[in-house]
Amino acid sequence: MAETEIWHNPQCSKSRTAKAVLEETGSDYVERRYLDNPPSADEIRAALTKLGLEPWDITRTAEAQAKELGVAAWGRTPADRDRWIEALATHPRLIQRPIVFTADGRAFVARDDESLDELR
């Protein structure tokens, strides 16, 4: 069984909260500061599969970079998927945070109480 991994941004309060929950529960985890070590397009595809989400579901569309790219106007169909994934790989700040991949194979965006309860 692999370790739990958190895609973490220490500047984000939601990310810090999720990391604190991992520490409180004594979980062994790997912290990936994804702004310093961005995931590749293939890693994003794998993450989306584990999450059961599409790239637009984990995109921070209110970010300045997202507005500059005009992502709000991009299509949200299977044909548009690679464009979104490439944008996330190129501009990791657009990735919703934190994303947690648990040692037992679950994955979720840990931004709300329900998902944080999954870590406990």
Secondary structure as a PSIPRED ss2 file (coil, helix, strand):
# PSIPRED VFORMAT (PSIPRED V4.0)

   1 M C   1.000  0.000  0.000
   2 A C   1.000  0.000  0.000
   3 E C   1.000  0.000  0.000
   4 T E   0.000  0.000  1.000
   5 E E   0.000  0.000  1.000
   6 I E   0.000  0.000  1.000
   7 W E   0.000  0.000  1.000
   8 H E   0.000  0.000  1.000
   9 N C   1.000  0.000  0.000
  10 P C   1.000  0.000  0.000
  11 Q C   1.000  0.000  0.000
  12 C C   1.000  0.000  0.000
  13 S H   0.000  1.000  0.000
  14 K H   0.000  1.000  0.000
  15 S H   0.000  1.000  0.000
  16 R H   0.000  1.000  0.000
  17 T H   0.000  1.000  0.000
  18 A H   0.000  1.000  0.000
  19 K H   0.000  1.000  0.000
  20 A H   0.000  1.000  0.000
  21 V H   0.000  1.000  0.000
  22 L H   0.000  1.000  0.000
  23 E H   0.000  1.000  0.000
  24 E H   0.000  1.000  0.000
  25 T C   1.000  0.000  0.000
  26 G C   1.000  0.000  0.000
  27 S C   1.000  0.000  0.000
  28 D C   1.000  0.000  0.000
  29 Y E   0.000  0.000  1.000
  30 V E   0.000  0.000  1.000
  31 E E   0.000  0.000  1.000
  32 R E   0.000  0.000  1.000
  33 R E   0.000  0.000  1.000
  34 Y C   1.000  0.000  0.000
  35 L C   1.000  0.000  0.000
  36 D C   1.000  0.000  0.000
  37 N C   1.000  0.000  0.000
  38 P C   1.000  0.000  0.000
  39 P C   1.000  0.000  0.000
  40 S C   1.000  0.000  0.000
  41 A H   0.000  1.000  0.000
  42 D H   0.000  1.000  0.000
  43 E H   0.000  1.000  0.000
  44 I H   0.000  1.000  0.000
  45 R H   0.000  1.000  0.000
  46 A H   0.000  1.000  0.000
  47 A H   0.000  1.000  0.000
  48 L H   0.000  1.000  0.000
  49 T H   0.000  1.000  0.000
  50 K H   0.000  1.000  0.000
  51 L H   0.000  1.000  0.000
  52 G C   1.000  0.000  0.000
  53 L C   1.000  0.000  0.000
  54 E C   1.000  0.000  0.000
  55 P H   0.000  1.000  0.000
  56 W H   0.000  1.000  0.000
  57 D H   0.000  1.000  0.000
  58 I H   0.000  1.000  0.000
  59 T E   0.000  0.000  1.000
  60 R C   1.000  0.000  0.000
  61 T C   1.000  0.000  0.000
  62 A C   1.000  0.000  0.000
  63 E C   1.000  0.000  0.000
  64 A H   0.000  1.000  0.000
  65 Q H   0.000  1.000  0.000
  66 A H   0.000  1.000  0.000
  67 K H   0.000  1.000  0.000
  68 E H   0.000  1.000  0.000
  69 L H   0.000  1.000  0.000
  70 G C   1.000  0.000  0.000
  71 V H   0.000  1.000  0.000
  72 A H   0.000  1.000  0.000
  73 A H   0.000  1.000  0.000
  74 W C   1.000  0.000  0.000
  75 G C   1.000  0.000  0.000
  76 R C   1.000  0.000  0.000
  77 T C   1.000  0.000  0.000
  78 P H   0.000  1.000  0.000
  79 A H   0.000  1.000  0.000
  80 D H   0.000  1.000  0.000
  81 R H   0.000  1.000  0.000
  82 D H   0.000  1.000  0.000
  83 R H   0.000  1.000  0.000
  84 W H   0.000  1.000  0.000
  85 I H   0.000  1.000  0.000
  86 E H   0.000  1.000  0.000
  87 A H   0.000  1.000  0.000
  88 L H   0.000  1.000  0.000
  89 A H   0.000  1.000  0.000
  90 T H   0.000  1.000  0.000
  91 H C   1.000  0.000  0.000
  92 P H   0.000  1.000  0.000
  93 R H   0.000  1.000  0.000
  94 L H   0.000  1.000  0.000
  95 I E   0.000  0.000  1.000
  96 Q C   1.000  0.000  0.000
  97 R C   1.000  0.000  0.000
  98 P C   1.000  0.000  0.000
  99 I E   0.000  0.000  1.000
 100 V E   0.000  0.000  1.000
 101 F E   0.000  0.000  1.000
 102 T C   1.000  0.000  0.000
 103 A C   1.000  0.000  0.000
 104 D C   1.000  0.000  0.000
 105 G C   1.000  0.000  0.000
 106 R C   1.000  0.000  0.000
 107 A E   0.000  0.000  1.000
 108 F E   0.000  0.000  1.000
 109 V E   0.000  0.000  1.000
 110 A C   1.000  0.000  0.000
 111 R C   1.000  0.000  0.000
 112 D C   1.000  0.000  0.000
 113 D H   0.000  1.000  0.000
 114 E H   0.000  1.000  0.000
 115 S H   0.000  1.000  0.000
 116 L H   0.000  1.000  0.000
 117 D H   0.000  1.000  0.000
 118 E H   0.000  1.000  0.000
 119 L H   0.000  1.000  0.000
 120 R C   1.000  0.000  0.000
